[in-house]
Amino acid sequence: MWEFFSGKNVLITGGSGFVGTALVYRLASQSPVAHIYLLCRGGWGRLEEKWGFSLPLAAYDALRKAPHITVIEGDMLKPNMGMTDDVVRMLQERIHIVIHSASSINLGRPLGYVIDAVLGGSQNVAEFALGCVNLHRFVFVSTAYVNIFLYNQSDLPEVKVEEDMYPLQSEKPRSLEDELHEVMQIGTSAEYESHEFVWAYAYAKHLTERILVERFDKASTPDKILIVRPSIITPAQLFPCVNFQHPRSCPYTMIAASILVLPFSKFHVQTRLKNPQEEANVDAVPVDVVVDRLLAHLAKGSKGPIHAVSGRDCRTISQKSWDAGLRLRRIPWAIKIRWINLDWDYTNLNIAERVYALFGLSLDFSQGKTEQLWEDLTEVERRGLQLFMAERGISDVTGNAEEIREAARGLLKKGHRARIIKWLFYQ
């Protein structure tokens, strides 16, 4: 499998981020890749700062000194991704694979705020990729929750989500151009308003997926795009090291950190499950599983969307995740989940309750493409691959206690009340 990367030049966006760092480490240390180009706002200085903070010293030194890694100063939100014409021409003559892993995860922001970061940057990266004369594949890192709206469309307590593109239904079907134009003009769309996405971020990713697929179709290269959909990403189970993470960029750590600082005594979670304490669950997947699934499907030529998830048998019970966070909480009163037996209406939820809305669900993300890929791999190819979770669920976060508290302190930087809570309990 790794021989696929022999002689290939790869461009990666988001190489300083949580997923991107693990991706660069794995590709540089495991494969015979010819060269890795990293598009990074702030250049080497910013990259070294992020890597030095999160990576073990040996891994940091190995990446910093690697002769086949080149950092390109750039910004994917700018024309030409902030690069000069000469640099763009040089890269488009050399690059074989583009992996777009950069994104800003913000579940509390409105659509008008997140659309540029999610969609605008992705369009720029895709246009660059389509200009590469030797392009083999383009990989877009999305989210499994692009299809979270399916839950409200079903009456079942648990909803199966396949590795497919689910269209958005509307009273008057229209083009993607019209939908995008409406979003850019007024900060919303008829499709967004008529589906229960809960987070604008999920809709922005859904729209981006559709636009990228259409763009590659129009370029007569539909088989060159691979969409990777992770669920809630957690610290690594093996590489770059056990429990590797960026505390303020790791979704699972940030969710746990929020439990430490919420000032409430009760917290509302809507659910249709009869016994949510035992049935509601979250799909949380280690970052190295995400990375190895991306690279394995890329090497084996998988097409369309694939899920990078823990899967049905390894999901975490929501109540256990909540209780694990509470054990690290220093504020003297606990927060009790109040399960509300109502169909999902996100308009009644505050920002914090929107973030935790998935705690009341049961989503079964298919991972059939990875299971089939595993069957097709030889024993040698399987060796060392982290395609699946090593353990069932995550209910103990004590190994990441300091990282979670650090993330909590970061959440308490703004506001007079927040600063008091930080001073009293988390200084």
C-alpha positions as MATLAB code, in Angstrom:
seq = 'MWEFFSGKNVLITGGSGFVGTALVYRLASQSPVAHIYLLCRGGWGRLEEKWGFSLPLAAYDALRKAPHITVIEGDMLKPNMGMTDDVVRMLQERIHIVIHSASSINLGRPLGYVIDAVLGGSQNVAEFALGCVNLHRFVFVSTAYVNIFLYNQSDLPEVKVEEDMYPLQSEKPRSLEDELHEVMQIGTSAEYESHEFVWAYAYAKHLTERILVERFDKASTPDKILIVRPSIITPAQLFPCVNFQHPRSCPYTMIAASILVLPFSKFHVQTRLKNPQEEANVDAVPVDVVVDRLLAHLAKGSKGPIHAVSGRDCRTISQKSWDAGLRLRRIPWAIKIRWINLDWDYTNLNIAERVYALFGLSLDFSQGKTEQLWEDLTEVERRGLQLFMAERGISDVTGNAEEIREAARGLLKKGHRARIIKWLFYQ';
ca = [
       0.000    0.000    0.000;
       2.706    2.454    0.962;
       4.461    1.929   -2.387;
       1.641    3.917   -4.010;
       3.303    7.067   -2.675;
       6.706    6.272   -4.181;
       7.811    9.134   -6.404;
       4.700   11.187   -5.595;
       4.757   14.867   -4.668;
       2.021   15.788   -2.198;
       0.611   19.193   -1.248;
      -1.132   19.388    2.142;
      -3.160   22.249    3.592;
      -3.624   22.385    7.358;
      -0.269   20.746    8.047;
       0.092   22.628   11.336;
      -3.331   21.513   12.582;
      -4.406   18.479   14.584;
      -5.211   16.129   11.692;
      -2.610   17.696    9.413;
       0.272   17.184   11.845;
      -0.538   13.485   12.267;
      -0.946   13.190    8.495;
       2.431   14.781    7.711;
       4.153   12.629   10.344;
       2.655    9.406    9.010;
       3.341   10.190    5.372;
       6.910   11.351    6.031;
       7.867    8.504    8.375;
       6.048    5.568    6.786;
       5.901    6.081    3.017;
       8.510    6.538    0.257;
       6.877    9.820   -0.775;
       9.131   11.957   -2.968;
       8.260   15.353   -1.498;
       5.712   16.961    0.817;
       4.758   20.597    0.307;
       2.917   22.274    3.175;
       0.840   25.388    2.582;
       1.045   27.291    5.856;
       0.011   30.792    6.817;
       2.969   32.118    8.802;
       5.470   29.787    7.127;
       8.097   27.741    8.972;
       7.917   29.901   12.076;
       4.245   29.168   12.642;
       4.666   25.502   11.755;
       7.590   24.959   14.122;
       5.676   26.652   16.920;
       2.669   24.352   16.503;
       4.721   21.183   16.014;
       7.043   22.004   18.896;
       4.067   22.430   21.206;
       2.285   19.181   20.347;
       4.822   16.631   19.097;
       7.307   14.520   21.073;
      10.845   15.858   20.658;
      12.005   12.981   18.433;
       9.056   13.367   16.066;
       9.431   17.145   16.026;
      13.137   16.929   15.161;
      12.495   14.328   12.462;
       9.943   16.521   10.688;
      11.905   19.732   11.176;
      15.038   18.211    9.638;
      13.332   16.163    6.911;
      14.872   17.144    3.548;
      11.725   16.155    1.634;
       9.406   18.618    3.425;
       9.051   22.148    2.066;
       6.879   24.825    3.645;
       5.157   27.291    1.325;
       3.974   30.596    2.787;
       0.359   31.012    1.745;
      -3.277   31.580    2.612;
      -5.960   29.438    0.986;
      -8.534   32.235    1.342;
      -6.560   34.491   -1.012;
      -6.286   34.332   -4.823;
      -3.639   31.779   -5.862;
      -3.781   30.730   -2.192;
      -1.500   33.669   -1.401;
       1.350   32.366   -3.559;
       3.218   34.107   -6.376;
       2.548   33.070   -9.969;
       5.998   31.468  -10.186;
       5.389   29.304   -7.115;
       1.952   28.265   -8.394;
       3.421   27.224  -11.762;
       6.223   25.290  -10.091;
       3.825   23.384   -7.843;
       1.281   22.658  -10.564;
       4.034   21.080  -12.637;
       5.157   18.852   -9.738;
       2.166   17.948   -7.561;
       0.461   14.552   -7.914;
      -1.775   14.580   -4.818;
      -3.525   17.432   -2.995;
      -4.890   16.797    0.519;
      -7.072   19.602    1.835;
      -7.238   19.060    5.603;
      -7.368   22.707    6.703;
     -10.622   23.906    8.232;
     -11.967   25.938   11.116;
     -14.344   23.954   13.337;
     -16.752   26.312   15.063;
     -20.126   24.845   15.982;
     -21.529   28.027   17.492;
     -21.022   30.462   14.616;
     -23.715   31.456   12.074;
     -23.522   30.409    8.446;
     -22.373   33.794    7.187;
     -19.303   33.533    9.428;
     -18.190   29.982    8.564;
     -18.983   29.825    4.852;
     -15.859   31.657    3.656;
     -13.467   29.587    5.760;
     -15.091   26.265    4.812;
     -16.245   26.813    1.231;
     -14.138   29.695   -0.069;
     -10.826   28.130    0.878;
     -11.894   24.714   -0.419;
     -12.841   26.143   -3.810;
      -9.451   27.845   -4.099;
      -7.589   24.642   -3.222;
      -9.698   22.610   -5.673;
      -9.063   25.069   -8.509;
      -5.342   24.869   -7.801;
      -5.522   21.055   -7.843;
      -7.366   20.968  -11.168;
      -4.552   23.073  -12.617;
      -1.947   20.433  -11.704;
      -0.885   18.729  -14.933;
      -0.076   15.412  -13.201;
      -2.902   15.330  -10.642;
      -3.734   11.816   -9.433;
      -6.116   12.557   -6.556;
      -7.691   15.391   -4.575;
      -8.712   14.632   -0.978;
     -11.199   16.788    0.918;
     -11.510   16.271    4.679;
     -15.154   16.898    5.568;
     -17.197   15.641    8.557;
     -19.512   12.676    9.140;
     -22.053   15.155   10.479;
     -22.748   16.659    7.037;
     -25.737   14.309    7.082;
     -26.923   15.009   10.614;
     -30.178   16.375    9.151;
     -31.199   12.774    8.360;
     -31.985   12.188   12.022;
     -34.875   14.624   12.002;
     -36.227   13.126    8.786;
     -36.627    9.726   10.426;
     -38.913    8.428   13.173;
     -36.489    5.682   14.161;
     -34.531    5.906   17.434;
     -31.319    5.063   15.566;
     -30.525    6.309   12.070;
     -28.193    4.561    9.642;
     -25.938    6.888    7.634;
     -24.336    5.385    4.539;
     -21.160    6.523    2.801;
     -23.182    8.372    0.180;
     -24.073   11.868   -0.992;
     -27.512   12.709    0.421;
     -29.258   15.495   -1.531;
     -31.172   18.271    0.197;
     -34.836   18.372   -0.753;
     -36.514   21.698   -1.500;
     -39.934   22.808   -2.735;
     -38.388   24.323   -5.855;
     -35.303   22.394   -7.009;
     -32.587   24.731   -8.216;
     -28.941   24.800   -9.192;
     -26.010   24.825   -6.821;
     -25.099   28.234   -8.221;
     -28.447   29.657   -7.090;
     -28.126   28.085   -3.647;
     -24.601   29.428   -3.219;
     -25.605   32.872   -4.487;
     -28.334   33.067   -1.842;
     -25.901   32.044    0.904;
     -23.381   34.678   -0.141;
     -26.036   37.385   -0.452;
     -28.062   36.927    2.748;
     -26.071   34.453    4.866;
     -28.567   31.599    4.569;
     -30.481   29.540    1.996;
     -33.841   27.842    1.571;
     -32.080   24.465    1.769;
     -30.380   25.363    5.037;
     -33.554   26.739    6.611;
     -35.626   23.680    5.654;
     -33.256   21.076    7.132;
     -32.271   20.488   10.770;
     -28.487   20.845   10.577;
     -28.103   22.233   14.131;
     -24.683   23.674   13.250;
     -24.086   25.953   10.290;
     -20.673   24.272   10.021;
     -22.304   20.957    9.000;
     -24.348   22.618    6.251;
     -21.270   24.517    5.014;
     -19.410   21.206    4.673;
     -22.423   19.602    2.933;
     -22.601   22.457    0.437;
     -18.837   22.340   -0.098;
     -18.911   18.605   -0.820;
     -21.593   19.083   -3.479;
     -19.806   22.016   -5.110;
     -16.465   20.176   -5.234;
     -18.035   17.029   -6.698;
     -19.797   19.098   -9.359;
     -16.559   20.952  -10.155;
     -14.619   17.714  -10.684;
     -17.491   16.329  -12.772;
     -17.360   19.386  -15.029;
     -13.602   18.918  -15.374;
     -14.248   15.321  -16.529;
     -12.272   14.001  -13.549;
     -14.998   12.647  -11.200;
     -12.834    9.726  -10.046;
     -10.042   11.973   -8.793;
     -11.908   13.315   -5.744;
     -11.977   11.468   -2.425;
     -14.054   12.813    0.482;
     -13.067   11.718    3.998;
     -15.691   12.206    6.716;
     -14.384   11.901   10.287;
     -16.738   11.867   13.263;
     -15.607   13.477   16.548;
     -11.820   13.268   16.468;
     -10.041   12.199   19.657;
      -6.366   11.939   20.719;
      -4.261    9.308   18.932;
      -4.173    5.688   19.989;
      -0.655    5.124   18.588;
       0.991    7.784   16.376;
       2.706   10.241   16.349;
       2.531    9.097   19.998;
      -0.100    7.722   22.346;
      -2.610   10.473   23.258;
      -1.165   12.931   20.710;
      -3.407   15.981   20.300;
      -3.614   19.737   19.908;
      -5.645   20.498   23.067;
      -7.480   23.466   21.564;
      -7.902   21.850   18.148;
      -8.993   18.368   19.228;
     -12.826   18.258   19.028;
     -13.240   15.620   21.742;
     -10.941   17.495   24.128;
     -12.805   20.761   23.524;
     -16.159   19.086   24.191;
     -14.808   17.632   27.445;
     -13.320   21.018   28.383;
     -16.700   22.685   27.969;
     -18.160   20.389   30.622;
     -15.553   21.711   33.055;
     -16.540   25.363   32.647;
     -20.306   25.443   32.034;
     -21.855   27.438   34.912;
     -25.233   25.650   34.829;
     -26.583   23.053   37.233;
     -28.890   21.506   34.611;
     -28.371   20.983   30.924;
     -31.096   20.185   28.402;
     -30.514   17.486   25.789;
     -33.353   16.607   23.446;
     -33.834   12.980   22.463;
     -36.431   10.557   21.143;
     -34.727    7.565   22.748;
     -36.708    5.793   25.473;
     -33.640    5.154   27.627;
     -31.102    7.823   26.611;
     -28.802    7.163   29.578;
     -27.955    3.817   27.970;
     -28.910    4.274   24.307;
     -27.713    7.758   23.297;
     -24.170    7.588   21.972;
     -21.455    9.545   20.194;
     -19.072    8.321   17.527;
     -15.532    9.349   18.488;
     -12.490    8.252   16.487;
      -8.725    8.600   17.174;
      -6.859   10.962   14.862;
      -4.441    8.257   13.698;
      -7.379    6.106   12.583;
      -8.604    9.068   10.533;
      -5.158    9.507    8.969;
      -4.613    5.838    8.113;
      -8.076    5.529    6.594;
      -7.410    8.592    4.460;
      -4.058    7.281    3.240;
      -5.255    3.698    2.715;
      -8.303    4.710    0.676;
      -6.171    7.179   -1.258;
      -3.605    4.496   -2.092;
      -6.227    1.919   -3.064;
      -8.208    4.261   -5.294;
     -11.447    4.520   -3.291;
     -13.954    6.971   -4.719;
     -16.606    9.285   -3.324;
     -17.154    9.720    0.424;
     -15.730    7.378    3.061;
     -16.386    7.510    6.804;
     -13.521    7.757    9.287;
     -15.478    6.694   12.365;
     -15.397    4.367   15.351;
     -18.376    2.439   13.980;
     -21.429    0.917   15.604;
     -19.588   -1.481   17.922;
     -17.115    1.082   19.280;
     -19.330    4.097   19.921;
     -19.276    5.790   23.319;
     -22.386    6.076   25.485;
     -23.147    9.804   25.790;
     -23.844    9.644   29.519;
     -20.474    7.957   30.149;
     -18.677   10.692   28.194;
     -20.494   13.331   30.222;
     -19.676   11.627   33.526;
     -16.005   11.314   32.515;
     -15.854   15.067   31.968;
     -17.577   15.756   35.280;
     -14.856   13.863   37.147;
     -12.371   16.563   36.079;
     -14.687   19.441   36.933;
     -13.532   21.680   39.824;
     -16.578   23.938   40.002;
     -18.288   22.687   43.180;
     -21.695   21.934   41.644;
     -22.230   19.205   39.076;
     -24.260   19.580   35.899;
     -27.058   17.083   35.422;
     -28.302   16.230   31.962;
     -32.021   16.786   31.702;
     -33.253   14.565   28.896;
     -36.205   16.156   27.081;
     -38.369   13.752   25.118;
     -39.044   16.010   22.143;
     -38.340   15.805   18.456;
     -35.329   17.828   17.531;
     -35.972   21.560   17.167;
     -32.590   23.244   17.274;
     -34.115   26.742   17.265;
     -34.922   26.303   20.966;
     -31.356   25.425   21.939;
     -28.750   27.860   23.230;
     -25.236   27.746   21.770;
     -23.891   25.323   24.384;
     -26.876   23.008   23.963;
     -26.412   23.048   20.187;
     -22.839   21.854   20.592;
     -24.043   18.964   22.753;
     -27.163   18.212   20.678;
     -25.532   15.076   19.303;
     -25.402   13.642   22.858;
     -29.106   12.789   22.533;
     -28.775   10.909   19.248;
     -27.893    7.464   18.013;
     -26.271    7.599   14.576;
     -24.898    4.454   12.979;
     -22.248    5.582   10.498;
     -21.513    2.896    7.926;
     -17.880    1.936    7.426;
     -18.412   -0.731    4.795;
     -15.822    0.712    2.421;
     -13.086    0.412    5.057;
     -14.182   -3.084    6.069;
     -13.967   -4.174    2.417;
     -10.616   -2.438    1.993;
      -9.285   -4.316    5.033;
     -10.393   -7.622    3.511;
      -8.568   -6.762    0.284;
      -5.271   -5.889    1.994;
      -2.495   -8.452    2.308;
      -1.125   -9.408    5.711;
       1.976   -7.344    5.017;
      -0.116   -4.294    4.078;
      -2.232   -4.628    7.227;
       0.794   -4.617    9.506;
       0.829   -1.502   11.694;
      -2.203    0.115   10.046;
      -4.582    1.907   12.410;
      -7.808    1.469   10.441;
      -9.987    0.654   13.457;
     -10.261    1.596   17.121;
      -8.245   -0.614   19.446;
     -10.806   -0.363   22.265;
     -14.565   -0.049   22.538;
     -15.728    3.479   23.327;
     -14.100    6.212   25.406;
     -15.246    6.643   28.995;
     -11.982    7.495   30.773;
     -10.309   10.830   30.023;
      -7.901   10.917   32.978;
      -4.963   10.272   30.647;
      -5.759   13.597   28.960;
      -6.716   15.482   32.120;
      -4.103   18.227   31.828;
      -4.812   18.808   28.133;
      -8.535   19.083   28.877;
      -7.906   21.563   31.700;
      -5.620   23.588   29.439;
      -8.386   23.748   26.839;
     -10.819   24.772   29.590;
      -8.536   27.630   30.611;
      -8.525   28.743   26.998;
     -12.329   28.837   27.007;
     -12.281   31.086   30.077;
     -10.298   33.955   28.576;
     -13.230   36.205   27.713;
     -15.811   37.774   29.986;
     -15.745   38.872   33.611;
     -17.610   35.803   34.914;
     -15.360   33.461   32.913;
     -12.211   35.057   34.315;
     -13.556   34.672   37.862;
     -14.288   30.967   37.274;
     -10.786   30.500   35.865;
      -9.186   32.299   38.824;
     -11.193   30.346   41.405;
     -11.029   26.834   39.975;
      -8.580   26.425   37.070;
      -5.657   28.795   37.689;
];
